[in-house]
Amino acid sequence: MNRSRAVVLLSGGIDSTTTLAVAKHQGYELYALTFRYGQRHEKEIQSARRLARVFGVKKHLILEIPLHLIGASALTDDIPVPKDVPQDKIGRNVPITYVPGRNTIFLACAVAWGETVGAYDIFIGANALDYSGYPDCRPEFIEAFEKVANLGTRAGSEEGQRFRIHAPLISLSKKEIILKGISLGVDYALTHSCYDPDPQGRACGRCESCILRRKGFKEAGIPDPTIYAEEQQK
């Protein structure tokens, strides 16, 4: 069984970048998987490309998955991205930025690619503390999908291989994630978190993702390297 290779879901944000750093630190040969799924914050793909180069991944695959054709999310449809949500309200319910089936689809693609290249360790930056209410970022989802991966693949059912879905940040706060990344040498200036950047690609500073990012850096006692549009307008 080849445990030297890993497929890492890489969006270009804080969580997936830290997860990439964790996988590299553990000695895996990295296969990074990014999706262009019709998201309005496509700047994250540019970040993912830069990060893949910085981390020296073996291969970086960008898949086209037109989830905007399904819609029903503020990230892929003509629905306003919520702004200025109080921190104590974030995560109480599944938000309108939830993309139906996204992590299920992404993990299925990661398993398919992993089976093809012989990478049976799949890394995802899912987080259950600062997860903003997304049901596909919970530990029980990750555990269930690992069972599906091993039941529904030739590698798992016939060849004696076993897929493992790693979610190393699942129980960490955003502060702890940032500190972990810093300890592993992550340059967070290369990451992008905003759901609704302006035409120049600057983060809005007001969506839930920006709010959680700013909160994490503040609690970590580290300056946030992001350029926010609202700050430049003052």
KEKE-143932 format. One record per residue: x, z, y of N, C-alpha, C, O in turn. Coordinates in steps of 0.001 Angstrom, whole numbers, padded with zeros to 6 digits, always signed. Each point is the difference from the previous one (the first is absolute). Last residue first. Layout:
KEKE-143932
XZYXZYXZYXZY;...
END
This chain:
KEKE-143932
-011196+003185+054185-000085+001086+000978+000943-000253+001174+000065+000810+000925;-000475-003528-004955-000976-000346+001035-000097+001060+001086-000624-000223+001038;+003307+000583-005021+000606-000991+000884-000935-000386+001143+000434-000559+001007;-001902+003539-004371+001081+000636+000744+000634-000969+000982+000408+000393+001093;-003801-001842-004111-000569+000870+001029+001083+000658+000854-000220+000272+001180;+001363-002994-004980-000478-000788+001134-000487+000899+001133+000248-000283+001172;+003611+001761-004674-001462-000011+000099-000439-000709+001276+000547+000235+001077;+003886+000063-004611-000373-000327+001373-001517-000138+000048-000571-000895-000623;+003802+003866-002971-000982-001049+000272-000207-000202+001499-000021+000960+000769;+002827+002420-003172+000629-001178+000605-000966-001126+000355+000409-001015+000564;-000734+006608-000812-000594-001170-000632+000579-001248+000666-000170-000175+001207;+002565+005173-001660-000634-000985+000887-000542-001187-000794+000672-000525-000888;-000305+005513-001184+000823-001209+000113-000715-000991+000913-001203-000210-000159;-000337+004529-001830+000968+000241+001062+000949-001159+000217+001136+000180+000440;-005081+000536-003456+001350-000069-000578+001080+000283+001040+001162+000223-000339;-005733-000471+001576+000176+001174-000850+001390+000029-000638+000533+001071-000291;-001672-004840+002904-000011+001194+000848+000261+001249-000824+000801+000848+000393;-001317-004951-002652+001285+000080+000695+000074+001251+000879+001043+000651+000071;-005132-001464-002282+001078+000243-000957+001353+000144+000671+000762+000915-000313;-004564-002147+002897-000090+001394-000425+001152+000342-000941+000602+001067+000121;-001114-005504+001159+000489+000794+001130-000005+001491-000344+000913+000740+000365;-002740-003713-003550+001436-000245+000166+000565+000904+001098+001023+000657-000196;-005660-000675-000481+000687+000721-001076+001512-000184+000088+000758+000924-000296;-003404-003315+003375-000178+001443+000231+000752+000806-001054+000686+000967+000330;-000899-005672-000788+000922+000401+001071-000070+001509+000244+001023+000651+000213;-004082-002426-003253+001351-000107-000552+001043+000407+001036+000960+000699-000323;-005522-000897+001578+000271+001146-000867+001418-000056-000568+000646+001036-000157;-001332-003366+004877-000709-000107-001280+000405+001168-000894+000939+000729+000320;+001065-001421+004030-001310+000669+000020-000784-000122-001308-000965+000737-000204;+005289-002831+001710+000157+001434+000240-001274+000787-000139+000005+001218+000178;+001488-006166-000621-001007+000451+000967+000165+001472+000353-000283+000410+001126;+004333-003937-002528-000990+000907-000597-000951+000533+001059+000401+000257+001136;+002104-005109-000793+000209+001413+000294-001125+000842-000580-001164-000399+000027;+001760-004570+000037+000390+000729-001193+000246+001479+000217+000472+000687-000905;-002174-004230+003950+001461+000074-000028+000520+000774-001208+001209+000152-000172;-005927-000603+001050+000564-001334-000265+001524-000035-000036+000586-000891-000615;-002673+005610-000639-000372-000964+001035+000660-001349-000285+000775-000109-000950;-002215+003652-003038+001018-000260+001027-000478-001025+001022-000887-000810-000272;-001264+003874-003582-000538-000908+001016+001013-000265+001119-000253+000345+001154;+000983+002569-005009-001053-000859-000537-000406-001099+000978-000537-001030-000407;+005487+003794-000108-001242-000211+000756-000963-000971-000675+000402-001052-000498;+004294+002457-000832-001139+000763-000516-001344-000423+000579-001032+000191-000644;+006641-001724-000438-001180-000249+000835-001194+000697-000627-000240-000131-001200;+006209+000234+001122-001328+000069-000618-001102-000288+001009+000206+000079+001211;+004644+000328-000387-000293-001267-000669-001416-000050-000556-000451-001058-000438;+002409+004923+002468-000207-000988+001062-000361-001361-000593-000558-000853+000690;+001852+004688-003319-001433-000198+000219-000313-000915+001173-001156-000367+000209;+005204+001099-003827-000107-000261+001431-001458-000329+000295-000444-001126-000225;+002944+004019-004008-000981-000977+000479+000052-000107+001522+000044+001013+000697;+002591+001873-004023+000564-001021+000869-000962-001050+000509+000434-001063+000445;-001072+005207-003150+000415-001131-000829+000514-001171+000841+000291-001075-000524;-002014+005074+002476+001059+000477-000892+000544-001113-000883+001121+000087-000502;-004817-000974+003299+001197+000197+000811+001167+000439-000873+001128-000455+000190;-005339+000138-002230+000569-001302+000300+001279+000100+000814+000970-000711-000263;-003391+004627-000597+000589-000506-001249+000670-001346+000256+001114-000248-000462;-003532+002133+003976+001246+000744-000227+000702-000467-001272+001228-000076-000052;-005460-001744+000992+000984-000450+000988+001342+000699-000211+001052-000639+000037;-004672+002019-002677+000387-001370-000357+001096-000498+000930+000989-000584-000442;-002992+004739+001338+000909+000089-001142+000482-001378-000438+001143-000155-000430;-004375+000368+003892+001242+000649+000438+001021+000016-001137+001160-000359+000203;-005486-001047-001183+000735-001038+000716+001333+000546+000510+001013-000700-000022;-002767+003094-004295-000584-000253+001314+000806-001096+000684+001092-000343-000453;-001533+000829-005037+000774+000326+001202-000810-000256+001267-000837-000901+000041;-000107+000010-004917-000351+001351+000438+000732+000431+001268+000022+001184+000337;+000500-005617-002380-001417+000307-000162-000389+001362+000560-001117+000165+000489;+005311-003080-000864-000409+000666+001245-001400+000589-000091-000545+000460+001003;+002780-003046-004550+000856+001148+000325-000400+000764+001259+000487+001106+000234;-002487-004311-004065-000482+000250+001360+000750+001222+000527-000566+001091+000079;+000712-004910-004504+000617+001094+000753-000608+000074+001402-000077-001005+000707;-001094-000991-005863-000340-000179+001407+000519+001222+000741-000485+001113-000201;+001793-003697-004638-000141+001266+000699-000272-000303+001471+000746-000738+000642;-000973-001916-005846+000031-000012+001453-000142+001426+000531-000763+000809-000528;+002701-002617-004287-000961+000885+000657+000189-000076+001504+001068+000310+000530;-000090-003197-005610+000433+000386+001322-001043+000942+000602-001149+000032-000442;+000877-002349-003881+000572+001342+000014+000574+000427+001333+000676+001025+000085;-003150-005176-001573+001461-000043+000026+000661+001368+000099+001226+000091+000061;-006145-001077-000124+000645-000597-001162+001509+000197-000060+000574+000094-001085;-003611+001674+004612-000803+000069-001229+000710-000510-001238-000318+000431-001108;+002290-000375+005635-000444+001333-000367-000685+000086-001339+000146+000994-000712;+001399-005186+002471+001145+000915-000055-000419+001376-000492+000693+000616-000809;-003976-003851+001675+000682-000255-001275+001174+000963-000164+000264+000509-001089;-004448+001059+004070+001128-000943+000042+000587-000195-001391-000109+000868-000866;-003530+002305+002326-000383-001373+000291+001123-001005+000094-000201-001096+000523;+000488+005979-001353-001013-000506-000921-000207-001502+000149-000328-000690-000965;+003281+003082+003817+000544+000043-001359-000990-000485-001047+000396-000421-001087;-001628+000671+005699+001168-000883-000111+000530-000047-001429+000420-001054-000477;-003919+004099+001556-000477-001382-000016+001165-000966-000225-000107-000936-000793;+001148+005449+001437-000628-000200-001309-000491-001439-000148+000173-000617-001051;+001489+001888+005205+001100-000063-000960-000542-000223-001412+000579-000759-000777;-003631+001518+004267+000521-001366-000011+001175-000140-000966+000170-001054-000612;-002130+005305+001272-000917-000888-000710+000551-001419-000069-000139-000683-001015;+002528+003916+003504+000050+000315-001430-000881-000949-000802+000391-000461-001072;-000543+000141+005762+001311-000444-000495+000102+000226-001509+000461-000874-000735;-004284+002536+002907-000016-001464-000030+001304-000527-000588-000014-000890-000850;-000358+005485+001587-000810-000400-001149-000126-001517-000104-000115-000539-001100;+002415+002528+004855+000735+000100-001276-000812-000480-001192+000545-000651-000892;-001649-001479+005722-000080+001320-000635+000755+000019-001334+000121-001032-000661;-001203-002621+003914+001288+000656+000252+000043+001386-000635+000866+000810+000330;-004687-003929-000083+001021-000572-000884+001404+000501+000321+000995-000624-000368;-004975+001862+002917-000146+000478-001381+001065-000519-000948+000251+000610-001039;-000039+000508+006469-000035-001145-000908-000065+000471-001453+000885+000730-000447;-000546+001932+004730-001277-000151-000688-000074-001170-000960-001083-000305-000501;+005004+001820+003152-001049-000529+000870-001319-000258-000717-000836-000746+000509;+005314+002733-001909-000448-001281-000544-001178-000600+000742-000477-001074-000367;+003911+005093+000288-000323-000748+001219-000559-001364-000375+000399-001016+000569;+000271+003780-004230-000183+000984+001073-000411-000680+001298-001030+000335+000585;+002118-002667-004736-001287+000679-000103-000231+001044+001085-001104+000531+000115;+003947-005449-001006+000149+001372+000479-001362+000670+000060-000931-000525+000611;+004057-004199-002521-001278+000702+000174+000240+001457+000353+000947+000627-000476;+002134-004705-000295+000097+001072+000984-001301+000723+000263-000241+000446+001121;+002494-003022-005664-000976-000181+001059+000065+001206+000936+000172+001132-000451;+002551-003811-004087-000007+001020+001053-001006-000362+001084-000057-001142+000458;+001359+000116-006011-000678-000506+001193-000077+001130+001018-000479+001090-000313;+003155-002675-004527-000207+001101+000940-000536-000588+001299+000644-000841+000628;+000713-001856-004299-001158+000764-000450-000234+001267+000821-000865+000813-000325;+003281-005961+000177+000056+001220+000823-001251+000820-000287-001093-000335+000457;+002458-004295-001989+000513+001115-000788+000193+001262+000812+000928+000770-000247;-002868-005154+001554+001448+000175+000251+000594+001165-000782+001190+000288+000129;-005886-001467-000584+000716-001266-000014+001512+000190+000126+000770-000672-000686;-003782+004325+001071+000014-000459-001385+000826-001280-000125+000676-000213-001007;-001394+001901+005315+000894+000857-000763+000107-000433-001454+001086+000007-000579;-004212-002127+003383+001368-000425+000315+001012+000823-000785+000995-000533-000491;-005461+001760+000002+000169-001366-000505+001415-000501+000253+000625-000593-000879;-001863+004759+002686+000151+000089-001452+000237-001388-000604+000828-000161-000896;-001795+000367+005464+001309+000608-000252+000277+000100-001498+001114-000269-000450;-005357-001189+001859+001008-001034+000245+001407+000529-000283+000842-000711-000547;-004363+003764+000301-000151-000979-001086+001034-001112+000146+000588-000436-000990;-000893+003627+004411+000671+000537-001183-000108-000953-001183+000932-000117-000796;-003201-001039+004771+001450+000004+000220+000749+000496-001236+001006-000585-000402;-005760+000717+000397+000502-001375-000049+001518-000032+000126+000676-000712-000742;-002745+004847+001234-000245-000468-001364+000573-001403-000183+000669-000293-000991;-000660+002200+005278+001082+000513-000848-000175-000380-001458+000983-000140-000728;-004412-001368+003810+001346-000448+000360+001086+000516-000946+000757-000797-000555;-005958+001109+000838+000792-000394-001164+001464-000288+000263+000686-000503-000890;-003689+000684+005146-000539+000136-001348+000939-000528-001085+000391-001168+000002;+001027+003307+004704-000137-001371-000502-000466+000085-001452+000750+000489-000845;-000972+002958+005426+000140-000142-001455-000240-001455-000391-000999-000600+000395;+000369+002402+004033+001247-000730-000267+000302-000100-001495+000971-000645-000395;-004623+003157+002202-000323-001422+000051+001245-000860-000171-000112-001210-000199;-000035+006213-002021-000084-000652+001306-000320-001491-000088+000091-000603-001070;-001314+005176-001949+000701-001272-000168-000166-000794+001300-001131-000282+000398;+000994+005483+000241-000787-001007-000710+000844-001247-000179+001037-000162+000644;+000997+003945+001183-001200+000682-000506-000886-000937-000812-000662+000422-000949;+004908-001454+003367+000033+000300-001426-001233+000684-000549-000088+000255-001201;+001169+000181+006361+000605-001032-000849+000017+000459-001457+000462+001098-000311;-001871+001636+004040-001077-000828-000557+000551-001063-000959-000742-000563-000804;+003453+003630+003411-000733+000790-000998-001160-000776-000618-000626+000476-000948;+003331-002379+004452+000773+000176-001225-000765+000757-001069+000152-000283-001189;-002692-002809+004836+000660+001319-000042+000697+000217-001344-000520-000390-001045;-000133-004520+003116-000728+000913-000895+000728+001350-000008+001214+000030-000207;-000338-004440+002715-000081+001353+000558-000865+000945-000844-000712+000847+000539;-000177-005849-001766+001081+000515+000839-000308+001430+000432-001159+000399+000109;-000332-004616-004045-000283+001255+000720+001217+000504+000758+001123-000080-000499;-002145-005109-000518+000787+001089-000584-000296+001275+000791+000142+000007+001223;-003626-004294-001728+000967+000718+000837+000732+001098-000776-000603+000725-000791;-001199-005321-001366-000524+001351+000199+001025+000766+000832+001182-000018-000343;-001409-004608-002138-000245+000107+001438-000726+001302+000309-001133+000012+000481;+004532-000424-004749-001263-000587+000450-000132+000177+001515+000826+000657+000635;+002741+001189-003394-000080-001396-000428-001206-000741+000564-000113-001214-000172;+001257+005910+000980+001325-000606-000084-000059-001490-000303+000959-000726+000265;-004792+003670-000095+000485-000265+001357+001379-000645-000007+000429-000551+001014;-004014-000130-005040+001009+000951+000458+000424-000371+001411+000066-001179+000348;-003082-001446-003199-000514+001374-000085+001020+001065+000374-000180+001172-000332;+001278-006304-001798-000367+000714+001225-000358+001461-000232+000507+000638-000922;+000699-004976-001696-000945+001022-000451-000478+000824+001188-001179+000338+000109;+004438-003521+000605-001186-000747-000410-001077+000928-000542-001188-000322+000033;+005515+001872+001156-000855-000154+001179-001261-000812-000329-000996+000072+000720;+004618+000666-003811-001051+001018-000027-000902-000075+001231-001085+000581+000012;+004781-003682-002499-000914-000110+001142-001162+001004-000022-001160-000378-000162;+006428-000027-001533-001249+000464-000613-001050+000024+001099+000000+000938+000797;+005411-002584-001825-001174-000267+000822-001254+000408-000784-000327-000593-001028;+005735+002405+000712-001152-000651-000611-001134-000173+000999-000240+000863+000845;+005854-000089-001126-001143+000176+000899-001155-000817-000560+000049-001229-000025;+004950+003476-001806-001105-000936-000209-001137+000338+000961-000449+001145+000068;+006021-000259-000900-001148+000425+000799-001066-001075-000106+000184-001126+000461;+004504+002976-003364-000916-001070+000384-001148+000597+000792-000499+001081-000313;+004374+001474-000543+000343-001125-000854-000857-001215+000339+000491-001126+000082;+000623+004857+003690-000833-000174-001185+000430-001243-000768+000500-000961+000585;+001358+003675+003480+000660-000832-000994-000809-000206-001265+000542+000072-001103;-001413+002307+005474+000135+000750-001253+000614-000832-001122+000222+000510-001098;-001015-002457+005384+000809+001197+000237+000258+000757-001302+001101+000502-000229;-004033-004239+000172+001397-000407+000191+000909+001221+000142+001075+000056-000596;-005672+000678+000315+000469-000528-001284+001469-000424+000105+000786+000212-000924;-002999+001119+004855+000327+001136-000861+000528-000459-001358+000923+000603-000548;-002521-003835+003619+001242+000616+000486+000446+001126-000927+001181+000119-000327;-005321-002152-000636+001113-000944-000213+001335+000618+000423+000993-000076-000724;-004953+002481+001612+000322+000020-001426+001171-000931-000307+000872+000338-000800;-002649-000322+005165+000746+001228-000269+000438+000047-001453+001134+000375-000299;-003931-003857+001543+001320-000200+000607+000885+001221-000253+001187-000132-000300;-005611+000482-000988+000710-000898-000916+001395-000303+000537+000960-000078-000767;-004020+002593+003350+000611+000807-001049+000758-000869-000998+000956+000463-000623;-003615-002271+004146+001368+000312+000401+000703+000836-001067+001227-000009-000090;-005907-001280+000038+000949-000768-000810+001449+000249+000405+000919-000409-000709;-005771+002414+001482+001319+000524+000351+001091-000681-000832+000767+000651-000710;-005358-001654+000038+000235-000286+001417+001384+000470+000443+000550-000517+000973;-001812-001171-006066-000021+001175+000864+000296-000374+001445+000787-000908+000266;-001009-001716-004562-000929-000260+001096-000102+001160+000965-000934+000074+000799;+003916-000201-004562-001370+000015-000505-001049-000235+001090-001180+000308-000168;+006574-000348-001574-000693-000524+001170-001458-000159-000438-000356-000949-000699;+004440+004186-001497-001210-000829-000032-000409-000446+001399-000028+000787+000946;+004672+000962-004190-000761+000114+001246-001181-000956-000056+000063-001045-000647;+004136+003435-002584-001214-000818-000009-000834+000305+001246-000434+001131+000218;+005837-000596-002575-000978+000404+001009-001170-000978+000036+000187-001216-000038;+003856+003075-003332-000825-001196+000153-001140+000388+000938-000921+000717-000391;+006059+001576-001107-001274-000047+000706-000628-001394+000054+000649-000986+000349;+002542+004418-003575+000128-001314+000607-001378-000326+000572-001005+000065-000708;+002518+005132+000044-000703-001184-000494+000467-001273+000707+000372+000025+001173;+000903+004892-000568+000858-000948-000706-000667-001254-000521+000604-000739-000777;-002013+004691+003639-000068+000294-001430+000727-001044-000844+000046+000114-001225;-000442-000634+005921+000797+001209-000239+000024+000362-001481+000987+000544-000495;-003785-004060+001905+001412-000402+000080+000907+001187-000310+000992-000139-000716;-005581+000975+000974+000301-000810-001186+001462-000445-000007+000649-000008-001046;-002196+002294+004855+000013+000896-001164+000389-000774-001257+000846+000446-000775;-001537-002875+004735+001258+000762+000062+000131+000942-001188+001094+000176-000536;-005108-002533+001029+001081-000943-000335+001340+000721-000014+000830-000231-000879;-004493+002658+002401-000083-000189-001447+001078-000962-000489+000596+000214-001056;-001112+000368+005647+000600+001205-000588-000009-000093-001518+000953+000416-000659;-003121-003822+002934+001434-000086+000244+000730+001204-000584+001070-000138-000592;-005792-000025+000467+000577-000944-000966+001504-000132+000184+000728-000209-000971;-003073+003057+003994-000109+000468-001380+000658-000953-000994+000754+000430-000873;-000931-001528+005626+000813+001186-000293-000004+000336-001490+001058+000199-000597;-002165-005291+001596-000314+001244+000685+000889+001151-000438+000914-000176-000806;-001103-004380-000977+000749+000032+001241-000277+001241+000817+000549+000165+001090;-002047-001614-005668-000828-000502+001100+000785-000123+001296-000346-000797+000872;+001288+001024-006449+000628+000171+001310-000869-000619+001089-000070-001223+000126;+000480+002934-005673-000944-000550+000963+000514+000321+001397+000157+001168+000355;+002829-001709-004885-000407+000924+001055-000955-000716+000941+000337-001044+000559;+002028+000769-005845-000776-000722+001008-000505+001032+000997-000623+000992-000379;+005126-000784-003005-001265+000555+000478-000643-000958+000988+000681-000618+000819;+003610+001330-004925-000708-000800+000994-001313+000678+000397-000649+000664-000807;+003655+000972-002589+000878-000193+001144-000686-000751+001129+000529-000064+001110;-001903+001376-005757-000412+000907+001061+000886-000163+001234+000034+000877+000864;-001510-003477-005746+000824-000127+001200-000550+000899+001094-001057-000274+000569;+000978+000474-006204-000837+000000+001184+000881+000000+001246+000877+000852+000146;
END
